[in-house]
Every structure is written in C-alpha cells, then in structure tokens.
Amino acid sequence: MFGNLGFTEIMMILLVILLLFGAKRIPEIAGSFGKGIREFKKNMNDVTRDIQEEVRSDRIGSASTRDQLPPAERPMPRAEDESRPEPKRLLS
C-alpha cells in the first residue's frame, strides 16, 4: 500500500505527525477528514444519479415524440454515400 516505505519509515512519519498536531488533535483531524470524504462520495453519487435520470428522461422523451409524429413528418435517414464526395486519390 505504501510502496517502498518500510515499517520504520511509517512509524517516523506517524511520530512527526503526532509531534506537529498533538495527541488531542489527531482524532479531530481524522474525523473531519472522514466527514469530508463521506460528503464528497455523497455528492459524486448525487451527480451520477442526476445524470442517469436525465439520460433516461431524454430517451423516454425522444421516443415518445418520435412515435407521435405521423409517418410523413418523421425525419428520413440519409444515405451516407449521397452526402460524402468521392475522396481524391493521392497515388495513381
């Protein structure tokens, strides 16, 4: 998980953190960090859910409007070879 860091390096990092912040502040920092991660995940799930609902409603809406048009007013699919010109040949 920590790559090339061994046990002693991890313990030294934890000791420095303990000296910088103190024993009373570390649980507060960890708790606020956990709350921040939880809030971030919740917001990401909300955005994903909103996008999925929008896509579903667009699919349902486009299918219902297409079915409501009479056959003469439905857009006809274009043939691709009619809209594209013949490519130029670079080599003879």
Buried (B, 14 or more C-beta within 10 A) or exposed (E): EEEEEEEEEEEEEEEEEEEEEEEEEBEEEEEEEEEEEEEEEEEEEEEEEEEEEEEEEEEEEEEEEEEEEEEEEEEEEEEEEEEEEEEEEEEE
